[in-house]
Amino acid sequence: MHKESYLNYILDQLRLLPNITYTKMFGGYGLYNDDKFFAIISGTPLNLYFKTNKKTSVIYRDYKSKFFSPSKTQHLKNYYNVPNQIIENVEELASWANLATNL
């Protein structure tokens, strides 16, 4: 899927959160909720990564999610990819996004 198409899909899925904005970064996009950075869209194939902490990252690992690696030597272990089944559920995705925003 093309980057802009994927971005538009994710923004539509996050429609329950009315204050989502984005900027270009990492060859993809950074997402903000109420001006708080909480997500990254990047990779090949494209993935959505949410900010995590020690407590919330366990949930992502239970889904076999991987942390964000913008290069072979750089790893951001506090951002994990959001499982597709969560992305497809608008309410669940909003809940996960709110958790990520409040870290």
N, CA, C and O atoms as a MOPAC input file, in Angstrom:
PM7 MOZYME 1SCF
protein

 N      0.84800 1    -1.17500 1     0.00000 1
 C      0.00000 1     0.00000 1     0.00000 1
 C      0.89400 1     1.23800 1     0.00000 1
 O      1.90300 1     1.27600 1     0.70300 1
 N      0.53500 1     2.22400 1    -0.76600 1
 C      1.26100 1     3.48200 1    -0.85100 1
 C      1.22300 1     4.20200 1     0.49600 1
 O      0.23700 1     4.10300 1     1.22700 1
 N      2.30400 1     4.93100 1     0.82700 1
 C      2.40900 1     5.59300 1     2.13200 1
 C      1.22400 1     6.50700 1     2.43700 1
 O      0.66000 1     6.45000 1     3.52900 1
 N      0.85000 1     7.33900 1     1.48400 1
 C     -0.25600 1     8.26800 1     1.73300 1
 C     -1.57900 1     7.52600 1     1.90500 1
 O     -2.41200 1     7.92600 1     2.71800 1
 N     -1.77400 1     6.45600 1     1.15200 1
 C     -2.99700 1     5.65900 1     1.28800 1
 C     -3.05700 1     5.01300 1     2.66800 1
 O     -4.10800 1     4.99600 1     3.30800 1
 N     -1.92000 1     4.48000 1     3.12100 1
 C     -1.88100 1     3.86000 1     4.44300 1
 C     -2.11200 1     4.91100 1     5.52900 1
 O     -2.85400 1     4.66600 1     6.48000 1
 N     -1.48300 1     6.07600 1     5.39100 1
 C     -1.69900 1     7.16200 1     6.34100 1
 C     -3.17700 1     7.51300 1     6.41600 1
 O     -3.73000 1     7.63200 1     7.51000 1
 N     -3.81800 1     7.67900 1     5.27400 1
 C     -5.24700 1     8.03000 1     5.24900 1
 C     -6.10100 1     6.93500 1     5.87700 1
 O     -7.07700 1     7.23000 1     6.56700 1
 N     -5.74000 1     5.67600 1     5.64400 1
 C     -6.45600 1     4.55600 1     6.26300 1
 C     -6.33200 1     4.62500 1     7.78700 1
 O     -7.32600 1     4.48500 1     8.50100 1
 N     -5.10800 1     4.84000 1     8.28100 1
 C     -4.88900 1     4.91000 1     9.73100 1
 C     -5.63000 1     6.10800 1    10.32400 1
 O     -6.25800 1     5.98600 1    11.37500 1
 N     -5.56200 1     7.25600 1     9.66400 1
 C     -6.27700 1     8.43100 1    10.16100 1
 C     -7.77600 1     8.16900 1    10.21900 1
 O     -8.44400 1     8.60600 1    11.15700 1
 N     -8.31300 1     7.45900 1     9.22800 1
 C     -9.73400 1     7.10900 1     9.24600 1
 C    -10.03800 1     6.16100 1    10.40600 1
 O    -11.05800 1     6.31600 1    11.07900 1
 N     -9.17500 1     5.19700 1    10.64300 1
 C     -9.38400 1     4.25200 1    11.74300 1
 C     -9.28300 1     4.94600 1    13.10500 1
 O     -9.86500 1     4.48300 1    14.08500 1
 N     -8.54900 1     6.04900 1    13.16100 1
 C     -8.40300 1     6.81200 1    14.40900 1
 C     -9.42600 1     7.93900 1    14.51300 1
 O     -9.23900 1     8.87400 1    15.29200 1
 N    -10.48500 1     7.86000 1    13.75100 1
 C    -11.47200 1     8.94500 1    13.67700 1
 C    -12.16700 1     9.24300 1    15.00300 1
 O    -12.73800 1    10.32400 1    15.15400 1
 N    -12.13800 1     8.33300 1    15.95900 1
 C    -12.74500 1     8.60400 1    17.27100 1
 C    -11.91000 1     9.58500 1    18.09200 1
 O    -12.36200 1    10.09500 1    19.11700 1
 N    -10.69700 1     9.83900 1    17.63100 1
 C     -9.81100 1    10.80000 1    18.30200 1
 C     -9.72200 1    12.03200 1    17.39700 1
 O     -8.97000 1    12.02300 1    16.42300 1
 N    -10.46800 1    13.07700 1    17.70100 1
 C    -10.62000 1    14.19200 1    16.76700 1
 C     -9.40800 1    15.10300 1    16.60100 1
 O     -9.39100 1    15.93300 1    15.69300 1
 N     -8.40800 1    14.97000 1    17.44200 1
 C     -7.27900 1    15.90100 1    17.39600 1
 C     -5.98500 1    15.26300 1    16.89400 1
 O     -4.90100 1    15.61500 1    17.35800 1
 N     -6.09100 1    14.32800 1    15.95200 1
 C     -4.91700 1    13.66900 1    15.39000 1
 C     -4.30300 1    14.55500 1    14.30500 1
 O     -4.99600 1    15.02700 1    13.40400 1
 N     -2.99800 1    14.76800 1    14.41000 1
 C     -2.23500 1    15.45900 1    13.37500 1
 C     -1.01300 1    14.60900 1    13.05700 1
 O     -0.73000 1    13.63600 1    13.75500 1
 N     -0.28200 1    14.98000 1    11.99300 1
 C      0.89200 1    14.19200 1    11.61700 1
 C      1.95000 1    15.08100 1    10.98100 1
 O      1.66000 1    16.17600 1    10.49700 1
 N      3.18800 1    14.58300 1    10.99300 1
 C      4.30700 1    15.19900 1    10.29100 1
 C      5.08400 1    14.08900 1     9.60400 1
 O      5.00700 1    12.92800 1    10.00800 1
 N      5.82800 1    14.44000 1     8.57500 1
 C      6.69400 1    13.46600 1     7.90200 1
 C      7.93800 1    13.24400 1     8.74500 1
 O      8.53100 1    14.19600 1     9.25100 1
 N      8.33400 1    11.97700 1     8.89700 1
 C      9.56700 1    11.61900 1     9.61500 1
 C      9.91900 1    10.16100 1     9.36700 1
 O      9.04800 1     9.35500 1     9.04000 1
 N     11.18600 1     9.82300 1     9.52100 1
 C     11.68200 1     8.45400 1     9.34800 1
 C     11.25800 1     7.85800 1     7.99700 1
 O     11.08500 1     6.64400 1     7.89200 1
 N     11.09200 1     8.68300 1     6.98200 1
 C     10.60700 1     8.18100 1     5.69800 1
 C      9.14500 1     7.80000 1     5.76200 1
 O      8.62000 1     7.19200 1     4.82900 1
 N      8.48200 1     8.15000 1     6.84700 1
 C      7.06500 1     7.86000 1     7.04200 1
 C      6.41300 1     9.05200 1     7.70100 1
 O      6.55500 1    10.18400 1     7.24100 1
 N      5.68900 1     8.79200 1     8.79100 1
 C      4.95200 1     9.85600 1     9.46900 1
 C      5.00900 1     9.67200 1    10.97800 1
 O      5.08100 1     8.55100 1    11.48200 1
 N      4.97500 1    10.79400 1    11.68700 1
 C      4.79000 1    10.79700 1    13.12100 1
 C      3.39400 1    11.31300 1    13.40800 1
 O      2.96100 1    12.30300 1    12.81900 1
 N      2.68300 1    10.64500 1    14.31700 1
 C      1.31500 1    11.04300 1    14.64500 1
 C      1.25800 1    11.65400 1    16.03800 1
 O      1.96700 1    11.24100 1    16.95500 1
 N      0.39000 1    12.64700 1    16.16200 1
 C      0.18500 1    13.36700 1    17.41600 1
 C     -1.28900 1    13.32300 1    17.77900 1
 O     -2.15700 1    13.40500 1    16.91000 1
 N     -1.56100 1    13.19500 1    19.05900 1
 C     -2.92100 1    13.27400 1    19.58600 1
 C     -2.90800 1    14.39500 1    20.61700 1
 O     -2.19900 1    14.31700 1    21.62000 1
 N     -3.69500 1    15.43800 1    20.36600 1
 C     -3.66700 1    16.61700 1    21.24200 1
 C     -2.24100 1    17.14100 1    21.40900 1
 O     -1.83000 1    17.49500 1    22.51400 1
 N     -1.48900 1    17.18900 1    20.30600 1
 C     -0.11000 1    17.69200 1    20.25700 1
 C      0.89700 1    16.81500 1    21.01200 1
 O      2.03100 1    17.23900 1    21.23300 1
 N      0.50200 1    15.60800 1    21.40800 1
 C      1.42200 1    14.67100 1    22.06800 1
 C      1.82700 1    13.60100 1    21.06000 1
 O      0.97200 1    12.92300 1    20.48800 1
 N      3.13600 1    13.45100 1    20.84400 1
 C      3.65600 1    12.44800 1    19.91800 1
 C      3.38800 1    11.06300 1    20.49200 1
 O      3.78900 1    10.76900 1    21.61800 1
 N      2.70300 1    10.19800 1    19.71500 1
 C      2.35500 1     8.88600 1    20.24600 1
 C      2.53000 1     7.74200 1    19.26100 1
 O      2.43100 1     6.58000 1    19.65600 1
 N      2.78700 1     8.03700 1    17.98300 1
 C      2.82000 1     6.95300 1    16.99300 1
 C      3.72300 1     7.29300 1    15.82700 1
 O      4.00400 1     8.45600 1    15.53700 1
 N      4.17500 1     6.21600 1    15.15700 1
 C      5.01100 1     6.31600 1    13.96300 1
 C      4.41700 1     5.39500 1    12.90900 1
 O      4.02700 1     4.26600 1    13.21000 1
 N      4.34800 1     5.87400 1    11.68100 1
 C      4.02900 1     5.02800 1    10.52500 1
 C      5.30000 1     4.94600 1     9.70500 1
 O      5.80800 1     5.96800 1     9.24500 1
 N      5.82300 1     3.73900 1     9.51600 1
 C      7.08400 1     3.58100 1     8.80100 1
 C      7.27200 1     2.12200 1     8.41900 1
 O      6.52400 1     1.24800 1     8.85600 1
 N      8.28300 1     1.87400 1     7.59600 1
 C      8.70200 1     0.51800 1     7.28400 1
 C      8.26900 1     0.03700 1     5.92200 1
 O      7.48400 1     0.67800 1     5.22200 1
 N      8.80900 1    -1.12000 1     5.56800 1
 C      8.44400 1    -1.83600 1     4.35200 1
 C      8.22100 1    -3.27700 1     4.74400 1
 O      9.20000 1    -3.97900 1     5.00100 1
 N      7.00100 1    -3.76100 1     4.80700 1
 C      5.76600 1    -3.03400 1     4.52900 1
 C      5.49000 1    -2.00300 1     5.62400 1
 O      6.08400 1    -2.05000 1     6.70100 1
 N      4.58700 1    -1.08100 1     5.33400 1
 C      4.24300 1    -0.03700 1     6.29600 1
 C      3.61300 1    -0.63100 1     7.54700 1
 O      2.81100 1    -1.56300 1     7.48100 1
 N      3.99500 1    -0.07000 1     8.68300 1
 C      3.45200 1    -0.48300 1     9.96700 1
 C      3.11200 1     0.74900 1    10.78600 1
 O      3.67700 1     1.82600 1    10.59300 1
 N      2.17400 1     0.56300 1    11.70100 1
 C      1.82500 1     1.57200 1    12.68400 1
 C      2.44600 1     1.15500 1    14.00200 1
 O      2.24100 1     0.03200 1    14.46200 1
 N      3.20300 1     2.05300 1    14.60800 1
 C      3.85800 1     1.79900 1    15.88700 1
 C      3.31500 1     2.78300 1    16.91900 1
 O      3.22600 1     3.98100 1    16.65200 1
 N      2.95000 1     2.27700 1    18.10200 1
 C      2.50000 1     3.12700 1    19.19200 1
 C      3.56500 1     3.17800 1    20.27800 1
 O      4.31400 1     2.22400 1    20.48300 1
 N      3.61400 1     4.30900 1    20.96500 1
 C      4.50700 1     4.48400 1    22.09700 1
 C      4.07700 1     3.54100 1    23.22500 1
 O      2.88500 1     3.35600 1    23.46900 1
 N      5.05600 1     2.95200 1    23.90400 1
 C      4.78100 1     2.03200 1    25.00000 1
 C      5.68400 1     2.37500 1    26.19400 1
 O      6.56900 1     3.22600 1    26.10500 1
 N      5.43500 1     1.69500 1    27.28900 1
 C      6.33200 1     1.72600 1    28.43800 1
 C      6.48000 1     0.27500 1    28.91100 1
 O      6.00500 1    -0.64300 1    28.24300 1
 N      7.12900 1     0.06400 1    30.04700 1
 C      7.33800 1    -1.31400 1    30.52200 1
 C      6.02100 1    -2.06300 1    30.69700 1
 O      5.92800 1    -3.24900 1    30.38000 1
 N      5.02100 1    -1.37600 1    31.19500 1
 C      3.72600 1    -2.01600 1    31.45600 1
 C      2.96800 1    -2.31800 1    30.15600 1
 O      2.48000 1    -3.43100 1    29.96400 1
 N      2.87200 1    -1.32900 1    29.27200 1
 C      2.06400 1    -1.52500 1    28.05500 1
 C      2.78500 1    -2.34700 1    26.98800 1
 O      2.12400 1    -2.98300 1    26.16800 1
 N      4.10900 1    -2.35500 1    26.97200 1
 C      4.82300 1    -3.13100 1    25.94400 1
 C      4.55500 1    -4.62900 1    26.07100 1
 O      4.66700 1    -5.36500 1    25.09100 1
 N      4.20800 1    -5.07700 1    27.25800 1
 C      3.88100 1    -6.49800 1    27.47000 1
 C      2.68200 1    -6.90300 1    26.61200 1
 O      2.65500 1    -7.99700 1    26.04900 1
 N      1.70100 1    -6.02000 1    26.51800 1
 C      0.50800 1    -6.29800 1    25.70600 1
 C      0.90700 1    -6.52000 1    24.25100 1
 O      0.41800 1    -7.44600 1    23.60400 1
 N      1.78800 1    -5.67500 1    23.74300 1
 C      2.22900 1    -5.78300 1    22.35100 1
 C      3.02500 1    -7.06800 1    22.13600 1
 O      2.84200 1    -7.75600 1    21.13200 1
 N      3.89900 1    -7.38600 1    23.07300 1
 C      4.68700 1    -8.61900 1    22.93800 1
 C      3.78900 1    -9.85800 1    22.98300 1
 O      4.09000 1   -10.86600 1    22.34300 1
 N      2.68600 1    -9.78600 1    23.73800 1
 C      1.72700 1   -10.89700 1    23.75400 1
 C      1.14700 1   -11.13700 1    22.36300 1
 O      0.78700 1   -12.26500 1    22.02700 1
 N      1.05600 1   -10.08200 1    21.55500 1
 C      0.58100 1   -10.18200 1    20.16800 1
 C      1.72000 1   -10.47300 1    19.18800 1
 O      1.50900 1   -10.48500 1    17.97600 1
 N      2.92700 1   -10.70900 1    19.71100 1
 C      4.12400 1   -10.96600 1    18.89800 1
 C      4.54400 1    -9.74700 1    18.09300 1
 O      5.16400 1    -9.87700 1    17.03700 1
 N      4.20400 1    -8.55400 1    18.59500 1
 C      4.59700 1    -7.31000 1    17.93700 1
 C      6.09900 1    -7.08600 1    18.08600 1
 O      6.72100 1    -7.56500 1    19.03500 1
 N      6.66400 1    -6.35800 1    17.14500 1
 C      8.08800 1    -6.02800 1    17.14200 1
 C      8.26500 1    -4.54300 1    17.42000 1
 O      7.40100 1    -3.73100 1    17.08900 1
 N      9.39300 1    -4.19700 1    18.03200 1
 C      9.67800 1    -2.79100 1    18.27200 1
 C     10.16400 1    -2.13000 1    16.98800 1
 O     10.57600 1    -2.80600 1    16.04500 1
 N     10.11200 1    -0.81600 1    16.96500 1
 C     10.45500 1    -0.02400 1    15.79600 1
 C     11.96500 1     0.03100 1    15.59400 1
 O     12.71200 1     0.38200 1    16.50800 1
 N     12.40400 1    -0.31800 1    14.38800 1
 C     13.81900 1    -0.26300 1    14.01200 1
 C     13.94500 1     0.51900 1    12.71000 1
 O     13.79300 1    -0.05400 1    11.63100 1
 N     14.22300 1     1.83100 1    12.79700 1
 C     14.33000 1     2.61700 1    11.57000 1
 C     15.54600 1     2.26000 1    10.72400 1
 O     15.60100 1     2.60900 1     9.54500 1
 N     16.52500 1     1.56800 1    11.31200 1
 C     17.69000 1     1.08700 1    10.56400 1
 C     18.17200 1    -0.19600 1    11.21800 1
 O     17.65900 1    -0.60300 1    12.26100 1
 N     19.15600 1    -0.82700 1    10.60500 1
 C     19.67400 1    -2.07600 1    11.16500 1
 C     20.38400 1    -1.87700 1    12.49700 1
 O     20.52300 1    -2.82100 1    13.27500 1
 N     20.83400 1    -0.65600 1    12.76200 1
 C     21.57200 1    -0.39900 1    14.00400 1
 C     20.79800 1     0.43700 1    15.01800 1
 O     21.23800 1     0.58100 1    16.15900 1
 N     19.65500 1     0.98700 1    14.62200 1
 C     18.87400 1     1.81700 1    15.53600 1
 C     17.57200 1     1.11500 1    15.89600 1
 O     16.83500 1     0.66400 1    15.01900 1
 N     17.29800 1     1.02800 1    17.18300 1
 C     16.09100 1     0.36000 1    17.66200 1
 C     15.42200 1     1.24800 1    18.71100 1
 O     16.04900 1     1.64800 1    19.69200 1
 N     14.15100 1     1.54800 1    18.49400 1
 C     13.36800 1     2.31800 1    19.46400 1
 C     12.43900 1     1.34000 1    20.17300 1
 O     11.31800 1     1.09800 1    19.72500 1
 N     12.90900 1     0.79000 1    21.26500 1
 C     12.19300 1    -0.28100 1    21.94700 1
 C     10.99100 1     0.20300 1    22.74800 1
 O     10.33400 1    -0.59300 1    23.41800 1
 N     10.69800 1     1.49500 1    22.68800 1
 C      9.49700 1     1.98900 1    23.34800 1
 C      8.38300 1     2.27100 1    22.33300 1
 O      7.36700 1     2.87500 1    22.67700 1
 N      8.57700 1     1.82700 1    21.07100 1
 C      7.52700 1     1.89500 1    20.04700 1
 C      7.35500 1     0.49700 1    19.45800 1
 O      8.29900 1    -0.09100 1    18.93200 1
 N      6.13000 1    -0.02200 1    19.55700 1
 C      5.82800 1    -1.36400 1    19.04200 1
 C      4.74900 1    -1.28400 1    17.97300 1
 O      3.85900 1    -0.43500 1    18.02300 1
 N      4.85000 1    -2.21200 1    16.98100 1
 C      3.83000 1    -2.19900 1    15.93000 1
 C      2.48700 1    -2.67400 1    16.47600 1
 O      2.40000 1    -3.60300 1    17.27900 1
 N      1.45300 1    -1.99600 1    16.00600 1
 C      0.08700 1    -2.28600 1    16.43800 1
 C     -0.42900 1    -3.46900 1    15.61800 1
 O     -0.36700 1    -3.43100 1    14.38900 1
 N     -0.93600 1    -4.51500 1    16.26700 1
 C     -1.45100 1    -5.67200 1    15.53200 1
 C     -2.59900 1    -5.28800 1    14.58000 1
 O     -3.41300 1    -4.41800 1    14.88800 1
 N     -2.64200 1    -5.95100 1    13.43200 1
 C     -3.68100 1    -5.65200 1    12.43300 1
 C     -5.08600 1    -5.79300 1    12.98700 1
 O     -5.96000 1    -4.99800 1    12.64400 1
 N     -5.32800 1    -6.79200 1    13.84300 1
 C     -6.67700 1    -6.97300 1    14.37500 1
 C     -7.09300 1    -5.79800 1    15.26100 1
 O     -8.28400 1    -5.52300 1    15.40200 1
 N     -6.12300 1    -5.10600 1    15.85700 1
 C     -6.42900 1    -3.90700 1    16.63900 1
 C     -6.68700 1    -2.73200 1    15.69300 1
 O     -7.62500 1    -1.96300 1    15.90100 1
 N     -5.86500 1    -2.59300 1    14.66300 1
 C     -6.05000 1    -1.51900 1    13.68600 1
 C     -7.42900 1    -1.60900 1    13.03600 1
 O     -8.05600 1    -0.58400 1    12.76900 1
 N     -7.89400 1    -2.80300 1    12.78600 1
 C     -9.18500 1    -2.98900 1    12.10700 1
 C    -10.38500 1    -2.69400 1    12.99700 1
 O    -11.49800 1    -2.54300 1    12.49500 1
 N    -10.17900 1    -2.60800 1    14.30700 1
 C    -11.26400 1    -2.34400 1    15.25100 1
 C    -11.14900 1    -0.88800 1    15.73500 1
 O    -10.28700 1    -0.57200 1    16.55500 1
 N    -12.01000 1    -0.01900 1    15.23200 1
 C    -11.92300 1     1.41500 1    15.49700 1
 C    -11.92500 1     1.72300 1    16.98800 1
 O    -11.11700 1     2.53100 1    17.44700 1
 N    -12.80900 1     1.10300 1    17.74900 1
 C    -12.89400 1     1.37900 1    19.18100 1
 C    -11.65400 1     0.90700 1    19.92100 1
 O    -11.12300 1     1.62500 1    20.76900 1
 N    -11.19600 1    -0.28200 1    19.60800 1
 C    -10.00400 1    -0.83400 1    20.26600 1
 C     -8.76400 1    -0.00600 1    19.90900 1
 O     -7.92700 1     0.27000 1    20.76800 1
 N     -8.65600 1     0.38200 1    18.65100 1
 C     -7.52300 1     1.20500 1    18.23000 1
 C     -7.51700 1     2.53600 1    18.97400 1
 O     -6.45700 1     2.99700 1    19.39800 1
 N     -8.67200 1     3.15600 1    19.13800 1
 C     -8.77000 1     4.41200 1    19.88200 1
 C     -8.31400 1     4.21900 1    21.32900 1
 O     -7.64100 1     5.08200 1    21.89100 1
 N     -8.67900 1     3.09800 1    21.92200 1
 C     -8.28100 1     2.80500 1    23.29800 1
 C     -6.75700 1     2.66800 1    23.40000 1
 O     -6.13600 1     3.23700 1    24.29900 1
 N     -6.16600 1     1.91600 1    22.48100 1
 C     -4.71300 1     1.74400 1    22.47800 1
 C     -4.01400 1     3.07600 1    22.21300 1
 O     -2.98400 1     3.36400 1    22.82300 1
 N     -4.56100 1     3.88900 1    21.31100 1
 C     -3.96800 1     5.19700 1    21.00000 1
 C     -4.02600 1     6.10500 1    22.22200 1
 O     -3.06900 1     6.83200 1    22.49200 1
 N     -5.10400 1     6.07800 1    22.94800 1
 C     -5.20500 1     6.88500 1    24.16600 1
 C     -4.18400 1     6.46000 1    25.20900 1
 O     -3.59700 1     7.30500 1    25.88400 1
 N     -3.96700 1     5.15800 1    25.34600 1
 C     -2.93300 1     4.67600 1    26.26700 1
 C     -1.56400 1     5.20500 1    25.85000 1
 O     -0.79100 1     5.67400 1    26.68500 1
 N     -1.27100 1     5.12500 1    24.54800 1
 C      0.02000 1     5.59100 1    24.04300 1
 C      0.19000 1     7.08800 1    24.22400 1
 O      1.28600 1     7.56200 1    24.52300 1
 N     -0.88200 1     7.82800 1    24.04700 1
 C     -0.82700 1     9.29500 1    24.18200 1
 C     -0.53800 1     9.71000 1    25.61200 1
 O      0.12400 1    10.72400 1    25.83500 1
 N     -1.01200 1     8.96200 1    26.56800 1
 C     -0.90100 1     9.35000 1    27.97200 1
 C      0.35700 1     8.84000 1    28.66500 1
 O      0.44800 1     8.89700 1    29.89200 1
 N      1.31900 1     8.34700 1    27.91100 1
 C      2.58400 1     7.87900 1    28.51800 1
 C      3.55800 1     9.02200 1    28.65700 1
 O      4.67100 1     8.82700 1    29.14400 1

